[in-house]
């Protein structure tokens, strides 16, 4: 969980720590798989943003606190997302 959180929040020191912890608790294959899943998720989000997949009003209101907390509007791709 700390590895995924560090990736999502772009916390470089936490990412380094969580990467080492994940490697110590498992093995290199698990670390590579976790990084690949995170990379694929980022890819899918970018594809969805670029083609303009709409969010319904209920979902948009649910995710707004998370968008605000993570300051997701700071990214260029946010221009393609509803306010």
N, C-alpha and C positions, 0 to 999 in steps of 0.2 A: 504494500500500500504506500509506503514512504517513497518508493521508487517512482510510482505513477504520480504521486502528488508533486514530487520534485520536478518531474518532467512538465506537468501541467502548469506549475507556477513559475517555471524557468528559474528555479533556485539552484544555481550552479554548486554552491557548497553542499547543500542538502542532497543534490544529485550524486555528487562524488561519494558522500557518506553512504547513501542508500545503495549505490551500485556495489560498494565494497561489502556492505552488510548482506545484500542479496547473494553475492558471489560466495561469501563465507557460509551462508545458510544452505546453499544449494550447490550449483556448479556452473561452469561457463555456458553450457547449453541452455540452462534456464535463464540466465542473464541475457543471452542473445535472443531467446524467444520473447522475453518480456520487452526488450528494446524494439524488436520487430513488430510486436503488437502495438506498441505506442506509436511507432512510425507509421504503421498502416492506418491507425485511427486518425493521425494528423492528415494523412493523404486523403482519407474519405471525407473529412470535414472540409478540406480545401476544395475538393470536387463539388461537394454539396453547395458550398458558398459560391463557387464560380458559376454554377448553373442556376443559381437563384431558387433553390427549393424553398417554398414558402412555409412559414410557421403559422399555425392557427393562433387565434387570440388567446385561448386558454393556455396553450403551451408557452407562448411568449411571456405571459404574465408570470408563469411559474419559474421560468429561467432568468427573468430580469434581475433578481437579487444576486444570482451567481454571476451573471454578466457584469453587473456593477462591482461586485467584490473582486473579481479577477481582472477588472479593467479591460475587458475584451474589446471594447470599442476603440482601443488605441491601435488596433491592427488595421492595416489597409483593407483587408477583406471585409471589415465591418461595414464598409460603404455599401455592400450588396445585401446587407441584412436590414430587416425592418427596425425602426427605432424602439 
